[in-house]
């Protein structure tokens, strides 16, 4: 249940922020799919190269934050 609560808060944050960013005119399902795809890709690359996992994670977060804002 804790995982669901955390995911719910994250989804709400993404929706709020996305209202003002580059994806503001897109359907929320599309925005969710983009974020999910980016998260999956990030986790894949983090697991492939653990030495650079933190760098990949932080770079992806910065990219996503700028795209949503």
RASUL-V53428 format. One line per field, one symbol per residue. ss: DSSP state (h for helix, s for strand, l for the rest). phi: phi as a letter, one per 20 degrees, with the letter a starting at -180 (. if undefined). burial: + if it has 24 or more other C-alpha atoms within 12 Angstrom, else -. Layout:
ss: ???
phi: ???
burial: ???
This chain:
ss: lhhhhhhhhhhhhhhhhhlllllllllhhhhhhhhhhhhhhhhhhhhhlhhhhhhhhhhhhhhhhhhhl
phi: .ffffffffffffffffffdefdgeeffffgfffffffffffffffffcgfdgfffffffffgfffffe
burial: -------------++--+----+-------++--+------+-------------++--+---+---+-
